[in-house]
Amino acid sequence: MKNISLPLWTIATPLVAWLAFGGSFLYSGTLVQLVLAACLVGAVLSAVHHAEVVAHWVGEPFGTLLLALAITVIEVALIVSIMLSGGPETGALARDTVFAAIMIILSGIVGICLLVGGIKYKEQTFSLQGVNAGLIALTAIVVLTLLLPNYTTSQAGPYYTPLQLGFVAIVSLVLYGTFVLVQTVRHRDYFLPADLQEDVDAHAEVPNRATAMISLLFLLLSLAIVVILAKSLSGDIERAVVAAGAPKSLVGIIIAAVVLLPEGLAAYRAASRNRLQTSLNLALGSALASIGLTIPAVAILSIFGGMHITLGIDMKSTLLVLLALFTSMLSLANGRTNVLQGVVLLLIFAVYLFTTIAP
């Protein structure tokens, strides 16, 4: 291990972003919003850099798990805070955000990683056992939380009764907890690169503890300001969407995309370095963390806060999420990928975006 110096911009950017956010309470206007948007992009890039430093220090798969958990915890805090302040009309926010995150990850992030890796290396390999574990858990948790509420009879869908919601929340936590146990303890080797010789970061200098702790601190600072700025800019985004004549559901996709941008960039960079296993660890782990932690959080809010939570998605969304899951399973069925799988997944993502704008 060695003392690796961190680039100055990765330290300065999140600090400047926090200062800009504080200054937005004193000043307003178009210029301030543009500055905040620029700070948002800079904070995302800073988060990706610090995440890679921390991930290299702790090793795989703990590094990708750490990034997924950090972003998801902040995402859950954002959703809960908006729901508490927004009242009953935000009852579908958790469902819309989770659904958008699943579609962005499964078809968008995974699709572009497979496409980039296929263009650059023709074929890429990964551990089939690890990906299968992630897809099995993700399929079960998606069906139980987003599809089943439409078909239960104790209460007309798309809702769960408090008892059903509490039970499904426990099931979600058990599924996610079991996946984390398998990923980090019982079968950690399933989530390591299929060929360590191809992992270009495996032989790089490992940062020392002090450098890793500094990066961890600035990773959390960067992720927090990303979510805060996304929330701060959401009103302007919503007004722009409405002015363009697009449906308001597009706002949820934009916010989810901003929150997931650090993970998306980290996954893209890993795939471009022929580290597809790391990309898939990030993508599937993030999807599972997003739904596995968000649903229990909003379930507690619903049961003890008296808020009515909408969970079931409509038929169009059901078809799209099942198509994304089925295509992902087929694309990742043999441990090798090429450009075809990437193109198919990205086209599904394009259809998802198009049918959101033109339902």
C-alpha positions in Angstrom: 0.0 0.0 0.0 1.2 3.5 -0.7 0.1 7.1 -0.1 -1.6 8.0 -3.4 -2.3 11.7 -3.7 -5.9 12.5 -4.7 -6.4 15.0 -7.5 -7.2 18.5 -6.2 -10.4 18.8 -8.3 -11.9 15.7 -6.5 -11.4 17.5 -3.2 -12.5 20.9 -4.3 -15.5 20.0 -6.4 -17.8 18.7 -3.6 -16.8 21.5 -1.3 -17.6 24.1 -4.0 -20.9 22.4 -4.6 -21.9 22.6 -0.9 -20.9 26.3 -0.9 -22.9 26.9 -4.1 -25.9 25.2 -2.5 -25.6 27.3 0.6 -25.3 30.5 -1.6 -28.5 29.6 -3.4 -30.5 30.6 -0.3 -29.1 34.1 -0.6 -29.2 34.5 -4.4 -31.6 33.2 -7.1 -32.0 33.3 -10.8 -31.1 31.4 -14.0 -27.3 31.9 -13.5 -27.5 30.4 -10.0 -29.4 27.4 -11.4 -26.8 26.9 -14.1 -24.0 27.0 -11.5 -25.8 24.4 -9.4 -26.2 22.2 -12.4 -22.5 22.5 -13.2 -21.7 21.7 -9.5 -24.0 18.6 -9.8 -22.0 17.2 -12.7 -18.7 17.9 -11.0 -19.9 16.2 -7.8 -20.9 13.1 -9.8 -17.5 12.9 -11.4 -15.8 13.4 -8.0 -18.0 10.6 -6.5 -17.0 8.2 -9.2 -13.3 8.9 -8.6 -13.5 8.5 -4.8 -15.6 5.4 -5.2 -12.9 3.7 -7.3 -10.2 4.6 -4.7 -12.3 3.1 -1.9 -13.2 0.1 -4.0 -9.6 -0.6 -4.8 -8.7 -0.4 -1.1 -11.3 -2.7 0.2 -11.2 -5.1 -2.8 -14.0 -6.7 -4.8 -16.9 -7.2 -4.2 -16.9 -5.0 -1.1 -16.1 -1.9 -3.1 -19.0 -2.1 -5.4 -21.3 -3.0 -2.5 -20.1 0.0 -0.6 -21.0 2.4 -3.5 -24.3 0.7 -4.1 -25.3 1.0 -0.4 -24.1 4.6 -0.1 -26.1 5.8 -3.0 -29.2 3.8 -2.1 -29.2 5.0 1.5 -29.1 8.6 0.4 -31.7 7.9 -2.3 -34.1 6.4 0.3 -33.5 9.4 2.6 -34.4 11.7 -0.4 -37.6 9.7 -1.1 -38.8 9.6 2.5 -38.1 13.4 3.0 -40.1 14.3 -0.1 -42.9 12.0 0.9 -43.0 13.5 4.4 -43.1 17.1 3.1 -45.3 16.4 0.1 -48.3 14.7 1.7 -50.7 12.2 0.3 -50.1 13.1 -3.4 -46.5 11.7 -3.1 -47.8 8.2 -2.2 -46.7 6.8 -5.6 -43.2 8.4 -5.5 -41.4 5.4 -4.1 -42.9 3.1 -6.7 -42.1 5.5 -9.6 -38.6 6.0 -8.4 -37.9 2.3 -7.8 -39.4 1.4 -11.2 -37.3 4.1 -13.0 -34.2 2.9 -11.2 -34.8 -0.7 -12.2 -35.3 0.2 -15.9 -32.4 2.6 -16.0 -30.0 0.0 -14.4 -31.2 -3.2 -16.2 -31.6 -1.8 -19.7 -29.7 1.5 -19.7 -26.5 1.0 -17.6 -26.1 -2.7 -18.3 -26.9 -2.1 -22.0 -24.3 0.6 -22.5 -21.7 -1.5 -20.5 -22.2 -4.5 -22.8 -22.2 -2.4 -25.9 -19.0 -0.5 -25.0 -17.3 -3.7 -23.9 -18.4 -5.6 -27.0 -17.1 -2.8 -29.3 -13.7 -2.6 -27.6 -13.1 -6.2 -26.8 -15.5 -8.1 -29.0 -16.4 -10.5 -26.1 -16.2 -10.1 -22.4 -16.5 -12.7 -19.6 -17.9 -12.7 -16.1 -18.8 -15.1 -13.3 -22.1 -16.7 -14.2 -22.9 -17.8 -10.6 -22.7 -14.2 -9.3 -24.9 -12.7 -12.0 -27.4 -15.5 -11.6 -27.6 -14.9 -7.9 -28.3 -11.2 -8.5 -30.9 -11.8 -11.2 -32.8 -14.5 -9.2 -33.1 -12.2 -6.1 -34.0 -9.2 -8.3 -36.7 -11.0 -10.2 -38.4 -12.2 -7.0 -38.2 -8.8 -5.3 -39.6 -7.0 -8.4 -42.6 -9.3 -8.7 -43.4 -9.2 -5.0 -43.2 -5.4 -4.6 -44.3 -4.0 -8.0 -46.5 -6.6 -9.6 -48.3 -8.6 -6.9 -50.1 -5.6 -5.3 -52.2 -5.4 -8.5 -53.6 -8.9 -7.9 -54.2 -9.2 -4.1 -57.8 -9.2 -3.0 -57.8 -8.0 0.6 -57.6 -4.5 -0.8 -58.2 -3.4 -4.4 -54.9 -2.8 -6.2 -52.4 -1.3 -6.7 -52.2 -1.3 -2.9 -51.1 -3.6 -0.1 -52.9 -3.7 3.3 -50.7 -2.7 6.2 -50.3 -6.4 7.2 -49.3 -7.3 3.6 -47.0 -4.4 3.3 -45.2 -5.2 6.5 -44.8 -8.8 5.4 -43.5 -7.9 1.9 -41.1 -5.4 3.5 -39.6 -8.2 5.7 -39.3 -10.5 2.7 -37.5 -7.7 0.7 -35.0 -7.2 3.6 -34.4 -11.0 3.8 -33.9 -11.3 0.1 -31.4 -8.4 0.0 -29.7 -9.5 3.2 -29.2 -13.0 1.9 -27.8 -11.7 -1.4 -25.3 -9.5 0.5 -24.3 -12.5 2.7 -23.7 -14.6 -0.5 -21.8 -11.8 -2.2 -19.5 -10.9 0.7 -19.1 -14.1 2.8 -20.5 -17.4 1.7 -19.7 -17.2 -2.1 -17.5 -14.2 -2.5 -15.6 -15.8 -5.3 -18.8 -15.8 -7.4 -18.4 -12.0 -7.7 -14.7 -11.8 -8.4 -13.4 -11.3 -12.0 -13.5 -14.5 -14.0 -9.9 -13.9 -15.0 -7.8 -11.9 -12.6 -5.1 -11.5 -15.2 -7.5 -9.4 -17.3 -8.3 -7.2 -14.3 -6.1 -4.2 -15.0 -6.7 -2.8 -11.5 -5.8 -6.0 -9.7 -2.0 -5.2 -10.0 -2.3 -1.4 -9.5 -0.9 0.2 -6.3 -3.4 -0.1 -3.5 -4.0 3.2 -1.6 -3.2 3.2 2.1 -5.8 3.5 4.9 -5.5 7.3 5.2 -6.0 7.9 1.5 -9.0 5.5 1.5 -10.6 7.2 4.5 -10.3 10.6 2.9 -11.8 9.3 -0.3 -14.7 7.6 1.7 -15.4 11.0 3.4 -15.5 12.9 0.1 -17.5 10.1 -1.5 -20.2 10.6 1.1 -20.0 14.3 0.7 -20.3 14.1 -3.0 -23.2 11.6 -3.0 -25.1 13.7 -0.5 -24.7 17.0 -2.5 -25.7 15.1 -5.7 -29.0 14.1 -4.2 -29.6 17.5 -2.5 -28.9 19.4 -5.7 -31.1 16.9 -7.7 -33.9 17.7 -5.3 -33.2 21.5 -5.4 -33.3 21.5 -9.2 -36.3 19.2 -9.5 -38.7 22.1 -9.5 -37.0 23.7 -12.5 -36.8 20.3 -14.2 -40.5 19.8 -13.7 -41.4 23.2 -15.1 -39.2 22.5 -18.1 -40.9 19.1 -18.7 -44.4 20.6 -18.4 -43.4 23.5 -20.7 -42.2 21.0 -23.3 -45.6 19.2 -23.1 -44.1 15.9 -21.7 -45.8 14.0 -18.9 -44.7 14.6 -15.3 -43.6 11.0 -14.9 -40.5 12.0 -16.9 -39.4 14.1 -13.9 -39.0 10.9 -11.8 -36.9 9.4 -14.5 -34.6 12.4 -14.7 -34.1 12.5 -10.9 -33.5 8.8 -10.8 -31.0 9.1 -13.6 -29.1 11.9 -11.8 -29.0 9.9 -8.6 -27.7 6.8 -10.4 -25.2 8.7 -12.5 -22.2 8.0 -10.2 -22.9 4.3 -10.3 -23.5 4.4 -14.1 -20.2 6.2 -14.8 -18.3 3.8 -12.5 -19.9 0.8 -14.3 -19.1 2.3 -17.7 -15.5 2.9 -16.8 -15.1 -0.6 -15.5 -16.6 -2.1 -18.6 -14.3 0.0 -20.8 -11.3 -1.5 -18.9 -12.5 -5.0 -19.5 -13.8 -5.4 -16.0 -17.3 -6.5 -16.8 -17.7 -8.4 -13.6 -17.3 -5.1 -11.6 -19.9 -3.4 -13.9 -22.4 -6.2 -13.3 -21.7 -6.2 -9.5 -22.5 -2.5 -9.5 -25.6 -2.7 -11.6 -27.3 -5.7 -10.1 -26.2 -4.8 -6.5 -27.6 -1.2 -7.0 -30.9 -2.5 -8.4 -31.3 -4.9 -5.4 -30.3 -2.3 -2.9 -32.6 0.3 -4.4 -35.7 -1.8 -4.2 -34.7 -3.9 -1.1 -34.1 -0.9 1.1 -36.6 1.6 -0.3 -39.7 -0.6 0.1 -39.1 -1.4 3.8 -38.4 2.3 4.4 -41.7 3.5 2.9 -43.5 0.5 4.5 -42.5 1.8 7.9 -43.6 5.3 6.8 -46.9 4.0 5.7 -47.7 1.7 8.7 -46.6 4.2 11.4 -47.2 7.5 9.6 -50.6 6.6 8.2 -49.6 7.4 4.6 -51.2 5.5 1.8 -48.5 4.0 -0.4 -49.1 3.0 -4.1 -46.9 0.1 -5.1 -48.4 -1.7 -8.1 -47.3 -0.6 -11.6 -49.6 -0.4 -14.6 -49.8 -3.0 -17.4 -47.4 -1.1 -19.8 -44.8 -0.8 -17.1 -45.3 -4.5 -16.2 -44.6 -5.6 -19.7 -41.5 -3.4 -19.9 -40.0 -4.5 -16.6 -40.7 -8.2 -17.4 -39.1 -7.7 -20.9 -36.0 -6.1 -19.3 -35.7 -8.9 -16.8 -36.2 -11.7 -19.3 -33.8 -10.1 -21.9 -31.2 -9.6 -19.2 -31.4 -13.2 -18.1 -30.9 -14.4 -21.7 -28.1 -11.9 -22.4 -26.2 -13.0 -19.3 -27.0 -16.7 -19.6 -23.6 -18.1 -20.7 -20.9 -16.0 -19.1 -20.0 -14.2 -22.3 -21.4 -11.0 -23.9 -21.0 -9.1 -27.2 -22.5 -6.0 -28.8 -25.8 -7.6 -29.7 -26.9 -7.9 -26.1 -26.0 -4.3 -25.4 -27.9 -3.1 -28.5 -31.0 -5.0 -27.5 -31.0 -3.8 -23.9 -30.4 -0.2 -25.0 -33.3 -0.3 -27.5 -35.6 -1.6 -24.7 -34.4 1.4 -22.7 -35.2 3.7 -25.6 -38.7 2.2 -25.9 -39.2 2.8 -22.1 -38.2 6.4 -22.5 -40.3 6.9 -25.6 -43.4 5.4 -24.2 -43.0 7.5 -21.1 -42.9 10.7 -23.2 -45.5 9.4 -25.7 -47.7 7.0 -23.7 
